[in-house]
Amino acid sequence: MGLIGICVRVTINFGGSVLVPDWPDFSWVRSAVNMIRELKARKHDVFVVVGGGKPARRYIEVGRNFGISENSLHKLGIDITRVNARLLSLALGDLSDPEPPLNFREAIQILLQGKVPVMGGTVPGHTTDAVAAMAARASNSDLLVYFTDVDGIYSADPKSDPSARKFDRITTQELLKLVGPKVTPGMNTVLDPVAVKLFERLNIRILVLGKEEISRFPDILGGKKHRGTEILR
Ligand code: UTP
């Protein structure tokens, strides 16, 4: 489905699984940088949120073996998302700020300077999926996009269940049933339930796209079709 062919403000979440599948992946980070550069050249406003990927889950797993509290495990995850945010913001050079914002106030200041804020996590208890939903609201974005390592939202994990079916569209109610009620440190569902609840109050288009669509995204914004999932309220 095509999108609006004018300048828009867009919040983009890159799942850690995209930029940091095991370790930071040069070609995917470069793909994100090139796409953001193209969006800026086309005069769009861009707010970026980055996840923690496998390193975050690994830190949390080791910490959990020591009986560390859930709150502290979440904080470990936040630290890793912020390392990833720093990498992407530095890779963006002058387009971004070398100091990734730690909160939305700082992020909006960077956005108002015409630069691209790149944020990791904020406070314990949700994932960067929810941070992106909050960022979209704080920045008054027209569109919220999640890039993941699967090409949309499926009825089950397509990597382990061959009968999994991809949704072209899904409502937040259906999505809540899929993701379950609770956020645990390092959880691995397509989107976290805190984010899905925030979607219910966000009156903008929300898309989940595969990482293969990163390079096409400027054209998708310009009206070309995407192959992911649209989230409806
Ligand atoms: P991620 O945002 O990486 O989790 O946060 P994710 O979206 O499930 O995974 P990716 O994006 O595919 O990698 C990692 C962990 O950090 C903590 C949570 O425990 C989360 O599971 N976290 C993150 C917070 O507690 N608060 C935040 O704002 C962000």
py3Dmol code that shows the C-alpha trace and the ligand (Angstrom):
import py3Dmol

protein = """\
ATOM      1  CA  MET A   1       0.000   0.000   0.000  1.00  0.00           C
ATOM      2  CA  GLY A   2       1.366   3.425  -0.864  1.00  0.00           C
ATOM      3  CA  LEU A   3       1.982   6.171   1.639  1.00  0.00           C
ATOM      4  CA  ILE A   4       1.815   9.938   1.547  1.00  0.00           C
ATOM      5  CA  GLY A   5       4.015  11.553  -1.115  1.00  0.00           C
ATOM      6  CA  ILE A   6       4.925  14.709   0.818  1.00  0.00           C
ATOM      7  CA  CYS A   7       7.484  15.664   3.473  1.00  0.00           C
ATOM      8  CA  VAL A   8       6.649  13.889   6.680  1.00  0.00           C
ATOM      9  CA  ARG A   9       8.022  13.413  10.162  1.00  0.00           C
ATOM     10  CA  VAL A  10       8.752   9.749  10.721  1.00  0.00           C
ATOM     11  CA  THR A  11       9.822   7.779  13.778  1.00  0.00           C
ATOM     12  CA  ILE A  12      11.839   4.694  12.854  1.00  0.00           C
ATOM     13  CA  ASN A  13      12.655   1.814  15.166  1.00  0.00           C
ATOM     14  CA  PHE A  14      15.487  -0.460  14.120  1.00  0.00           C
ATOM     15  CA  GLY A  15      15.209  -3.718  16.033  1.00  0.00           C
ATOM     16  CA  GLY A  16      18.480  -4.771  17.594  1.00  0.00           C
ATOM     17  CA  SER A  17      18.078  -7.982  15.597  1.00  0.00           C
ATOM     18  CA  VAL A  18      18.552  -5.876  12.442  1.00  0.00           C
ATOM     19  CA  LEU A  19      21.611  -3.765  13.331  1.00  0.00           C
ATOM     20  CA  VAL A  20      23.156  -6.088  15.930  1.00  0.00           C
ATOM     21  CA  PRO A  21      22.098  -9.643  15.076  1.00  0.00           C
ATOM     22  CA  ASP A  22      25.080 -11.135  16.955  1.00  0.00           C
ATOM     23  CA  TRP A  23      27.500  -8.249  16.967  1.00  0.00           C
ATOM     24  CA  PRO A  24      27.094  -4.892  15.196  1.00  0.00           C
ATOM     25  CA  ASP A  25      26.700  -5.614  11.498  1.00  0.00           C
ATOM     26  CA  PHE A  26      28.498  -3.143   9.244  1.00  0.00           C
ATOM     27  CA  SER A  27      26.353  -3.685   6.161  1.00  0.00           C
ATOM     28  CA  TRP A  28      23.002  -3.290   7.991  1.00  0.00           C
ATOM     29  CA  VAL A  29      24.212  -0.241   9.931  1.00  0.00           C
ATOM     30  CA  ARG A  30      25.368   1.217   6.604  1.00  0.00           C
ATOM     31  CA  SER A  31      22.018   0.406   5.027  1.00  0.00           C
ATOM     32  CA  ALA A  32      20.254   2.291   7.853  1.00  0.00           C
ATOM     33  CA  VAL A  33      22.654   5.248   7.504  1.00  0.00           C
ATOM     34  CA  ASN A  34      22.141   5.467   3.728  1.00  0.00           C
ATOM     35  CA  MET A  35      18.391   5.303   4.060  1.00  0.00           C
ATOM     36  CA  ILE A  36      18.291   8.022   6.751  1.00  0.00           C
ATOM     37  CA  ARG A  37      20.603  10.178   4.608  1.00  0.00           C
ATOM     38  CA  GLU A  38      18.181   9.802   1.691  1.00  0.00           C
ATOM     39  CA  LEU A  39      15.179  10.688   3.885  1.00  0.00           C
ATOM     40  CA  LYS A  40      16.960  13.857   5.031  1.00  0.00           C
ATOM     41  CA  ALA A  41      17.876  14.719   1.419  1.00  0.00           C
ATOM     42  CA  ARG A  42      14.143  14.469   0.648  1.00  0.00           C
ATOM     43  CA  LYS A  43      13.476  16.906   3.529  1.00  0.00           C
ATOM     44  CA  HIS A  44      11.739  14.475   5.862  1.00  0.00           C
ATOM     45  CA  ASP A  45      12.159  14.779   9.651  1.00  0.00           C
ATOM     46  CA  VAL A  46      13.508  11.593  11.195  1.00  0.00           C
ATOM     47  CA  PHE A  47      13.544  10.317  14.787  1.00  0.00           C
ATOM     48  CA  VAL A  48      15.347   7.001  15.317  1.00  0.00           C
ATOM     49  CA  VAL A  49      15.121   4.448  18.121  1.00  0.00           C
ATOM     50  CA  VAL A  50      17.482   1.468  18.271  1.00  0.00           C
ATOM     51  CA  GLY A  51      17.112  -1.883  20.075  1.00  0.00           C
ATOM     52  CA  GLY A  52      19.645  -4.007  21.917  1.00  0.00           C
ATOM     53  CA  GLY A  53      19.821  -7.167  19.822  1.00  0.00           C
ATOM     54  CA  LYS A  54      21.444 -10.407  20.912  1.00  0.00           C
ATOM     55  CA  PRO A  55      24.091  -8.753  23.126  1.00  0.00           C
ATOM     56  CA  ALA A  56      21.324  -7.241  25.316  1.00  0.00           C
ATOM     57  CA  ARG A  57      19.627 -10.622  25.666  1.00  0.00           C
ATOM     58  CA  ARG A  58      22.951 -12.274  26.468  1.00  0.00           C
ATOM     59  CA  TYR A  59      23.819  -9.760  29.204  1.00  0.00           C
ATOM     60  CA  ILE A  60      20.349 -10.214  30.678  1.00  0.00           C
ATOM     61  CA  GLU A  61      20.624 -14.020  30.529  1.00  0.00           C
ATOM     62  CA  VAL A  62      23.958 -14.028  32.372  1.00  0.00           C
ATOM     63  CA  GLY A  63      22.661 -11.484  34.904  1.00  0.00           C
ATOM     64  CA  ARG A  64      19.540 -13.598  35.493  1.00  0.00           C
ATOM     65  CA  ASN A  65      21.764 -16.565  36.424  1.00  0.00           C
ATOM     66  CA  PHE A  66      23.082 -14.454  39.313  1.00  0.00           C
ATOM     67  CA  GLY A  67      19.560 -13.790  40.568  1.00  0.00           C
ATOM     68  CA  ILE A  68      19.825 -10.077  39.708  1.00  0.00           C
ATOM     69  CA  SER A  69      16.494  -8.238  40.074  1.00  0.00           C
ATOM     70  CA  GLU A  70      14.192  -7.717  37.081  1.00  0.00           C
ATOM     71  CA  ASN A  71      14.623  -3.953  37.407  1.00  0.00           C
ATOM     72  CA  SER A  72      18.420  -4.213  37.177  1.00  0.00           C
ATOM     73  CA  LEU A  73      18.184  -6.660  34.269  1.00  0.00           C
ATOM     74  CA  HIS A  74      16.064  -4.127  32.382  1.00  0.00           C
ATOM     75  CA  LYS A  75      18.771  -1.515  33.111  1.00  0.00           C
ATOM     76  CA  LEU A  76      21.447  -3.807  31.669  1.00  0.00           C
ATOM     77  CA  GLY A  77      19.338  -4.034  28.515  1.00  0.00           C
ATOM     78  CA  ILE A  78      18.952  -0.235  28.391  1.00  0.00           C
ATOM     79  CA  ASP A  79      22.739   0.210  28.598  1.00  0.00           C
ATOM     80  CA  ILE A  80      23.238  -2.000  25.550  1.00  0.00           C
ATOM     81  CA  THR A  81      20.531  -0.249  23.516  1.00  0.00           C
ATOM     82  CA  ARG A  82      22.342   3.028  24.251  1.00  0.00           C
ATOM     83  CA  VAL A  83      25.654   1.644  22.986  1.00  0.00           C
ATOM     84  CA  ASN A  84      23.896   0.706  19.757  1.00  0.00           C
ATOM     85  CA  ALA A  85      22.296   4.153  19.554  1.00  0.00           C
ATOM     86  CA  ARG A  86      25.708   5.766  19.964  1.00  0.00           C
ATOM     87  CA  LEU A  87      27.140   3.645  17.159  1.00  0.00           C
ATOM     88  CA  LEU A  88      24.371   4.615  14.733  1.00  0.00           C
ATOM     89  CA  SER A  89      24.459   8.295  15.693  1.00  0.00           C
ATOM     90  CA  LEU A  90      28.242   8.406  15.211  1.00  0.00           C
ATOM     91  CA  ALA A  91      27.898   6.578  11.893  1.00  0.00           C
ATOM     92  CA  LEU A  92      25.414   9.285  10.806  1.00  0.00           C
ATOM     93  CA  GLY A  93      28.055  11.963  11.449  1.00  0.00           C
ATOM     94  CA  ASP A  94      26.791  15.528  10.997  1.00  0.00           C
ATOM     95  CA  LEU A  95      23.236  14.322  10.373  1.00  0.00           C
ATOM     96  CA  SER A  96      22.938  13.356  14.026  1.00  0.00           C
ATOM     97  CA  ASP A  97      24.264  14.397  17.421  1.00  0.00           C
ATOM     98  CA  PRO A  98      27.247  12.417  18.736  1.00  0.00           C
ATOM     99  CA  GLU A  99      25.591  12.286  22.190  1.00  0.00           C
ATOM    100  CA  PRO A 100      22.486  10.108  21.924  1.00  0.00           C
ATOM    101  CA  PRO A 101      19.606  11.665  23.857  1.00  0.00           C
ATOM    102  CA  LEU A 102      18.670   9.977  27.130  1.00  0.00           C
ATOM    103  CA  ASN A 103      15.134  11.354  27.213  1.00  0.00           C
ATOM    104  CA  PHE A 104      12.508  12.808  24.866  1.00  0.00           C
ATOM    105  CA  ARG A 105      13.211  16.430  25.834  1.00  0.00           C
ATOM    106  CA  GLU A 106      16.821  16.112  24.662  1.00  0.00           C
ATOM    107  CA  ALA A 107      15.694  14.204  21.566  1.00  0.00           C
ATOM    108  CA  ILE A 108      13.195  16.861  20.504  1.00  0.00           C
ATOM    109  CA  GLN A 109      15.886  19.546  20.876  1.00  0.00           C
ATOM    110  CA  ILE A 110      18.068  17.632  18.402  1.00  0.00           C
ATOM    111  CA  LEU A 111      15.088  17.171  16.065  1.00  0.00           C
ATOM    112  CA  LEU A 112      14.321  20.898  16.155  1.00  0.00           C
ATOM    113  CA  GLN A 113      17.928  21.607  15.095  1.00  0.00           C
ATOM    114  CA  GLY A 114      17.157  19.659  11.909  1.00  0.00           C
ATOM    115  CA  LYS A 115      19.202  16.668  13.067  1.00  0.00           C
ATOM    116  CA  VAL A 116      18.297  13.042  13.648  1.00  0.00           C
ATOM    117  CA  PRO A 117      17.992  11.990  17.302  1.00  0.00           C
ATOM    118  CA  VAL A 118      19.034   8.366  17.795  1.00  0.00           C
ATOM    119  CA  MET A 119      17.768   6.997  21.117  1.00  0.00           C
ATOM    120  CA  GLY A 120      18.100   3.696  22.908  1.00  0.00           C
ATOM    121  CA  GLY A 121      16.016   2.736  25.920  1.00  0.00           C
ATOM    122  CA  THR A 122      14.689   5.041  28.622  1.00  0.00           C
ATOM    123  CA  VAL A 123      13.377   3.449  31.843  1.00  0.00           C
ATOM    124  CA  PRO A 124      12.982  -0.173  32.993  1.00  0.00           C
ATOM    125  CA  GLY A 125       9.881  -2.133  32.111  1.00  0.00           C
ATOM    126  CA  HIS A 126       9.377  -1.982  28.382  1.00  0.00           C
ATOM    127  CA  THR A 127      11.451  -2.434  25.222  1.00  0.00           C
ATOM    128  CA  THR A 128      12.539   0.088  22.627  1.00  0.00           C
ATOM    129  CA  ASP A 129       9.333  -0.834  20.739  1.00  0.00           C
ATOM    130  CA  ALA A 130       7.493   1.199  23.377  1.00  0.00           C
ATOM    131  CA  VAL A 131      10.174   3.913  23.327  1.00  0.00           C
ATOM    132  CA  ALA A 132       9.502   4.330  19.599  1.00  0.00           C
ATOM    133  CA  ALA A 133       5.749   4.655  20.184  1.00  0.00           C
ATOM    134  CA  MET A 134       6.446   7.321  22.840  1.00  0.00           C
ATOM    135  CA  ALA A 135       8.939   9.031  20.514  1.00  0.00           C
ATOM    136  CA  ALA A 136       6.310   9.158  17.749  1.00  0.00           C
ATOM    137  CA  ARG A 137       3.905  10.824  20.134  1.00  0.00           C
ATOM    138  CA  ALA A 138       6.488  13.231  21.648  1.00  0.00           C
ATOM    139  CA  SER A 139       7.673  14.312  18.198  1.00  0.00           C
ATOM    140  CA  ASN A 140       4.191  14.483  16.687  1.00  0.00           C
ATOM    141  CA  SER A 141       5.267  12.097  13.930  1.00  0.00           C
ATOM    142  CA  ASP A 142       3.041  11.304  10.949  1.00  0.00           C
ATOM    143  CA  LEU A 143       4.262   7.745  10.692  1.00  0.00           C
ATOM    144  CA  LEU A 144       5.851   5.084  12.927  1.00  0.00           C
ATOM    145  CA  VAL A 145       7.864   2.279  11.335  1.00  0.00           C
ATOM    146  CA  TYR A 146       9.459  -0.805  12.849  1.00  0.00           C
ATOM    147  CA  PHE A 147      12.203  -2.598  10.904  1.00  0.00           C
ATOM    148  CA  THR A 148      12.621  -6.190  12.056  1.00  0.00           C
ATOM    149  CA  ASP A 149      14.429  -9.321  10.940  1.00  0.00           C
ATOM    150  CA  VAL A 150      11.138 -10.857   9.776  1.00  0.00           C
ATOM    151  CA  ASP A 151       9.198  -9.199   6.985  1.00  0.00           C
ATOM    152  CA  GLY A 152       6.051  -8.373   8.941  1.00  0.00           C
ATOM    153  CA  ILE A 153       3.806  -9.724  11.685  1.00  0.00           C
ATOM    154  CA  TYR A 154       2.978 -13.433  11.545  1.00  0.00           C
ATOM    155  CA  SER A 155       0.416 -15.575  13.359  1.00  0.00           C
ATOM    156  CA  ALA A 156       3.374 -17.492  14.896  1.00  0.00           C
ATOM    157  CA  ASP A 157       7.168 -17.322  14.693  1.00  0.00           C
ATOM    158  CA  PRO A 158       7.857 -18.061  10.996  1.00  0.00           C
ATOM    159  CA  LYS A 159      11.375 -19.262  11.852  1.00  0.00           C
ATOM    160  CA  SER A 160      10.077 -22.162  13.925  1.00  0.00           C
ATOM    161  CA  ASP A 161       6.509 -22.643  12.604  1.00  0.00           C
ATOM    162  CA  PRO A 162       6.165 -23.245   8.840  1.00  0.00           C
ATOM    163  CA  SER A 163       2.367 -22.828   9.054  1.00  0.00           C
ATOM    164  CA  ALA A 164       2.760 -19.225  10.303  1.00  0.00           C
ATOM    165  CA  ARG A 165       0.688 -16.762   8.252  1.00  0.00           C
ATOM    166  CA  LYS A 166       1.706 -13.166   7.530  1.00  0.00           C
ATOM    167  CA  PHE A 167      -0.824 -10.393   8.186  1.00  0.00           C
ATOM    168  CA  ASP A 168      -1.103  -7.537   5.666  1.00  0.00           C
ATOM    169  CA  ARG A 169      -3.030  -5.734   8.387  1.00  0.00           C
ATOM    170  CA  ILE A 170      -3.660  -6.467  12.036  1.00  0.00           C
ATOM    171  CA  THR A 171      -5.606  -4.637  14.737  1.00  0.00           C
ATOM    172  CA  THR A 172      -4.076  -3.744  18.096  1.00  0.00           C
ATOM    173  CA  GLN A 173      -6.599  -6.096  19.766  1.00  0.00           C
ATOM    174  CA  GLU A 174      -5.462  -9.053  17.639  1.00  0.00           C
ATOM    175  CA  LEU A 175      -1.837  -8.067  18.187  1.00  0.00           C
ATOM    176  CA  LEU A 176      -2.274  -7.974  21.981  1.00  0.00           C
ATOM    177  CA  LYS A 177      -3.538 -11.572  21.853  1.00  0.00           C
ATOM    178  CA  LEU A 178      -0.413 -12.566  19.889  1.00  0.00           C
ATOM    179  CA  VAL A 179       2.176 -10.883  22.116  1.00  0.00           C
ATOM    180  CA  GLY A 180       0.707 -11.702  25.547  1.00  0.00           C
ATOM    181  CA  PRO A 181       0.324  -9.397  28.530  1.00  0.00           C
ATOM    182  CA  LYS A 182       3.719  -9.092  30.197  1.00  0.00           C
ATOM    183  CA  VAL A 183       7.137  -7.496  29.542  1.00  0.00           C
ATOM    184  CA  THR A 184      10.048  -9.517  30.914  1.00  0.00           C
ATOM    185  CA  PRO A 185      13.707  -8.425  30.549  1.00  0.00           C
ATOM    186  CA  GLY A 186      15.071  -9.555  27.188  1.00  0.00           C
ATOM    187  CA  MET A 187      11.682 -10.880  25.995  1.00  0.00           C
ATOM    188  CA  ASN A 188      11.541 -11.808  22.330  1.00  0.00           C
ATOM    189  CA  THR A 189       8.119 -11.124  20.805  1.00  0.00           C
ATOM    190  CA  VAL A 190       7.536  -9.231  17.568  1.00  0.00           C
ATOM    191  CA  LEU A 191       6.379  -6.139  19.528  1.00  0.00           C
ATOM    192  CA  ASP A 192       6.069  -5.595  23.247  1.00  0.00           C
ATOM    193  CA  PRO A 193       2.589  -5.250  24.822  1.00  0.00           C
ATOM    194  CA  VAL A 194       3.357  -1.811  26.295  1.00  0.00           C
ATOM    195  CA  ALA A 195       4.019  -0.582  22.758  1.00  0.00           C
ATOM    196  CA  VAL A 196       0.820  -2.174  21.456  1.00  0.00           C
ATOM    197  CA  LYS A 197      -1.239  -0.465  24.185  1.00  0.00           C
ATOM    198  CA  LEU A 198       0.380   2.861  23.252  1.00  0.00           C
ATOM    199  CA  PHE A 199      -0.602   2.253  19.596  1.00  0.00           C
ATOM    200  CA  GLU A 200      -4.256   2.384  20.627  1.00  0.00           C
ATOM    201  CA  ARG A 201      -3.835   6.066  21.429  1.00  0.00           C
ATOM    202  CA  LEU A 202      -1.584   6.983  18.489  1.00  0.00           C
ATOM    203  CA  ASN A 203      -3.609   8.285  15.618  1.00  0.00           C
ATOM    204  CA  ILE A 204      -0.971   7.737  12.919  1.00  0.00           C
ATOM    205  CA  ARG A 205       0.027   5.022  10.456  1.00  0.00           C
ATOM    206  CA  ILE A 206       2.101   2.245  12.008  1.00  0.00           C
ATOM    207  CA  LEU A 207       4.048  -0.234   9.887  1.00  0.00           C
ATOM    208  CA  VAL A 208       6.183  -3.284  10.578  1.00  0.00           C
ATOM    209  CA  LEU A 209       8.614  -3.914   7.720  1.00  0.00           C
ATOM    210  CA  GLY A 210      11.389  -6.417   7.078  1.00  0.00           C
ATOM    211  CA  LYS A 211      14.974  -5.207   7.054  1.00  0.00           C
ATOM    212  CA  GLU A 212      15.109  -5.935   3.297  1.00  0.00           C
ATOM    213  CA  GLU A 213      12.814  -2.929   2.837  1.00  0.00           C
ATOM    214  CA  ILE A 214      15.198  -0.480   4.539  1.00  0.00           C
ATOM    215  CA  SER A 215      16.757   0.656   1.259  1.00  0.00           C
ATOM    216  CA  ARG A 216      13.305   1.000  -0.381  1.00  0.00           C
ATOM    217  CA  PHE A 217      11.836   2.984   2.481  1.00  0.00           C
ATOM    218  CA  PRO A 218      12.358   6.485   0.996  1.00  0.00           C
ATOM    219  CA  ASP A 219      10.368   5.310  -2.040  1.00  0.00           C
ATOM    220  CA  ILE A 220       7.732   3.697   0.183  1.00  0.00           C
ATOM    221  CA  LEU A 221       7.329   7.080   1.867  1.00  0.00           C
ATOM    222  CA  GLY A 222       7.021   8.550  -1.610  1.00  0.00           C
ATOM    223  CA  GLY A 223       4.089   6.262  -2.411  1.00  0.00           C
ATOM    224  CA  LYS A 224       5.564   2.877  -3.451  1.00  0.00           C
ATOM    225  CA  LYS A 225       3.993  -0.290  -2.040  1.00  0.00           C
ATOM    226  CA  HIS A 226       5.456  -2.069   0.965  1.00  0.00           C
ATOM    227  CA  ARG A 227       5.353  -5.786   1.777  1.00  0.00           C
ATOM    228  CA  GLY A 228       5.036  -5.558   5.561  1.00  0.00           C
ATOM    229  CA  THR A 229       2.164  -5.322   8.026  1.00  0.00           C
ATOM    230  CA  GLU A 230       0.051  -2.285   8.773  1.00  0.00           C
ATOM    231  CA  ILE A 231      -1.231  -1.954  12.345  1.00  0.00           C
ATOM    232  CA  LEU A 232      -4.795  -0.707  12.651  1.00  0.00           C
ATOM    233  CA  ARG A 233      -6.641   0.497  15.703  1.00  0.00           C
TER     234      ARG A 233
END
"""
ligand_1 = """\
29
UTP
P 15.149 -4.114 23.189
O 14.396 -2.937 22.825
O 16.373 -4.481 22.433
O 14.209 -5.396 23.182
O 15.521 -3.990 24.713
P 13.477 -6.036 21.908
O 12.752 -4.977 21.164
O 12.702 -7.193 22.437
O 14.635 -6.636 21.051
P 15.335 -6.203 19.701
O 15.006 -4.764 19.414
O 14.842 -7.137 18.662
O 16.768 -6.390 20.024
C 16.294 -4.978 25.394
C 15.865 -5.041 26.827
O 16.237 -3.820 27.504
C 15.268 -3.452 28.466
C 14.189 -4.556 28.438
O 14.511 -5.533 29.410
C 14.365 -5.149 27.029
O 13.931 -6.484 26.969
N 14.716 -2.101 28.166
C 14.893 -1.539 26.929
C 14.041 -1.382 29.157
O 13.838 -1.873 30.272
N 13.592 -0.110 28.872
C 13.767 0.465 27.652
O 13.336 1.632 27.454
C 14.428 -0.272 26.645
"""
view = py3Dmol.view(width=600, height=400)
view.addModel(protein, "pdb")
view.setStyle({"model": 0}, {"cartoon": {"style": "trace"}})
view.addModel(ligand_1, "xyz")
view.setStyle({"model": 1}, {"stick": {}})
view.zoomTo()
view.show()
